[in-house]
Amino acid sequence: MPELCMNCGGSWTPPDLIGADVRREVARLVRNDRPMAAIKQLRQAGEMSLGDAKAVMEHVTRSPGKCHRCSAQLERSRSCPNCHALNYDW
């Protein structure tokens, strides 16, 4: 079942098969402003399409615990309580 962001309306294949080490590395790359390297990691680790990897990368939090879209504090859900954007807070 695809992931869906209620903010942007985008949908993609979820990164469920990607291990914790890869998730941490992808988050590190995104937070260090290296989006292309993050996409490459996602594609290699999960055999994701380019579109799916880009969508996942765009939804990784830029700061831990804060929504990638509006910077609101995230609660237990991956969906932002303020703007409803899907977040990967790895």
N, C-alpha and C positions, 0 to 999 in steps of 0.2 A: 504494500500500500504506500503510495507516495506521501511525502511530507508536504504540508501546505502552510504557507505564511499568510496569516490573516491580514497583515499590513500591506505587503506588496502584491499578494495574490499569486505569487510564484509557487510552483510545485516541482518536486524532484525526487529522485530515489534516495531514501535515507541512508546515511553512512553507518548503518548498524554493524557491518562486518569489519569496521576499522578498529584496530586495537588502541588501547589507552596510550601507548607510547607514541603512536602516529598522531593521535588526537592532540596530545600535548605539543608535539612538534609543529603541527599545523597551526595551533593557537599561537605559539611563539613566533612563527613566521608572519602570521597576520598582524600580530601586535607590534612587530618590528618593520611593518610596512613593506612586506615582501609577498604580495598576493600571488604572483606568478609561481613562485617557489612553493607556496601553500597548495595551489591547484595541482602542481606536478606531484607533490607528495600524496594528495588525495587520489589522484588517478592511478599512481603506481600501487598504492596500498590496497585500494578497494576495487580496482578495475572499473572505475566510474567513467561515465562519458564526460566530455569536456564541459557540457552544459550543466550537468549535475554537480561536478566538482566546483565550478564557478559559483553556483547557487549556494552550496554549502559554505564555501569560503566567505561569501558576502554576508552570511548570517552568523559567523563566529564573532564573539564579543571582542571589542577592541580593548576593553578593560575588564578584568575578571569581576563578575557579579553585576555588570551594568549592561543594559540593552545596547546592542550595536546600532540601533536606529535613533533612540531618543535619550539614551544614557540613564534611564530610570533604573532604580535598584530592582534587580530580579528577585523574585520569590522562588519557591520550590519548583514552579512550572517553567518550562522552556519558553512559554508565551509571555511576553511583557505585559504586566498589569496595566500599563499606561497606553501603549500604542498597539498592542497585540502582535507585534513582530515576533517571529520565531527566532530563538537564539540558541547557539551552541556555545555554552559557557564551559569550555574545556580548560 
